[in-house]
């Protein structure tokens, strides 16, 4: 699950598309080029419209000038976190327009401002990141995401994650109680789906899955580190956003989040 987006081409607006066999056609309230008829009672017409749009209506697939799988949601949250660390006053359009959920759109006039901010972001100083790694291999297990309060694992009666204070396991009641916290520790899988966590001066046995359970075997020694980040680390989301905003500016059509 993640954030996708597209920008419609101008073929229909400029009269360059083949005639649609049904109508009326226009942009709906969500920014989509659509058949402006209710679905109920008009299913056949909608099917005809979609076949036209996804067929030979114009040279662009689905009549989209640009279409991007922007990022998974963790990547979106990390980018939003980086914007805050760099200063949202410098990036007001991006801070306001990168969505928290699917749906909505960015008007073309704001896409121009977002494009300029994306270029400025490339030269920004980004706050360090907090990560949990396999101490032997250096492989990243978890990364601190502020809006998730660092939580990355859940189970019956517990939640676990990483924050600037270290790796933690809390009860899932309100208020939560700390079952374990450490910046360096070992883990050992016990019978009956239990996990032994040991750090200097502390030990806990928790009915939880091991960290990095998809490894073979899961790592034994783990550590929380603070590592430097650069704006280049966010190319995975900056570049698709740039392409979308550039297409929006060129066509005058909005970036539609989906």
HUKATA-V675556 format. One record per residue. SS is DSSP state (H for helix, E for strand, C for the rest). NEAR is the number of other ideal C-beta (glycine too) atoms within 12 Angstrom. Layout:
# HUKATA-V675556
SS | NEAR
SS | NEAR
This chain:
# HUKATA-V675556
C | 12
E | 23
E | 34
E | 26
E | 42
E | 35
E | 40
E | 42
C | 29
C | 25
C | 28
C | 33
C | 19
C | 14
C | 11
C | 15
C | 25
C | 18
C | 16
C | 30
C | 19
C | 22
C | 18
C | 16
E | 30
E | 18
E | 23
C | 21
C | 13
C | 17
C | 26
C | 30
E | 37
E | 29
E | 29
C | 20
C | 22
C | 12
C | 16
C | 9
C | 9
C | 18
H | 15
H | 16
H | 24
H | 24
H | 18
H | 21
H | 34
H | 24
H | 19
H | 28
H | 31
H | 17
C | 20
C | 17
C | 28
C | 27
C | 16
C | 27
H | 18
H | 28
H | 38
E | 34
E | 35
E | 34
E | 23
E | 30
E | 22
E | 35
E | 29
E | 17
H | 23
H | 24
H | 27
H | 36
H | 30
H | 32
H | 42
H | 31
H | 31
H | 39
H | 36
H | 22
H | 26
H | 28
C | 19
C | 21
C | 14
C | 23
C | 35
H | 18
H | 28
H | 39
H | 25
H | 20
H | 36
C | 42
C | 28
C | 17
C | 14
C | 18
C | 17
C | 23
E | 29
E | 35
C | 25
H | 28
H | 19
H | 24
H | 35
H | 25
H | 25
H | 36
H | 32
H | 21
H | 34
H | 36
H | 22
H | 24
H | 37
C | 24
C | 16
C | 28
E | 17
C | 27
C | 24
C | 19
E | 30
E | 34
E | 34
E | 39
E | 28
E | 28
C | 25
C | 17
C | 16
C | 16
C | 21
E | 25
E | 35
E | 32
E | 33
C | 36
C | 27
H | 25
H | 17
H | 24
C | 19
C | 31
E | 26
E | 29
E | 29
E | 17
E | 23
C | 14
C | 17
E | 30
E | 29
E | 44
E | 35
E | 38
E | 28
C | 23
C | 18
E | 31
E | 45
E | 39
E | 40
E | 30
E | 23
C | 21
C | 13
C | 8
C | 8
C | 19
C | 18
E | 23
E | 27
E | 33
E | 28
E | 30
C | 25
E | 24
E | 37
E | 28
E | 39
E | 23
E | 25
E | 19
C | 10
C | 11
C | 16
E | 19
E | 34
E | 24
E | 35
E | 22
E | 24
C | 11
C | 11
E | 22
E | 19
E | 31
E | 22
E | 38
C | 23
C | 34
C | 25
C | 32
C | 41
C | 30
C | 19
C | 13
C | 20
C | 8
C | 15
C | 24
C | 29
C | 24
E | 26
E | 39
E | 32
E | 33
E | 27
E | 21
E | 20
C | 15
C | 25
E | 20
H | 28
H | 17
H | 25
H | 35
H | 21
H | 24
H | 36
H | 38
H | 25
H | 31
H | 44
H | 32
H | 29
H | 43
H | 40
H | 25
H | 33
H | 39
H | 28
H | 21
H | 30
C | 21
C | 36
C | 36
E | 47
E | 40
E | 30
C | 26
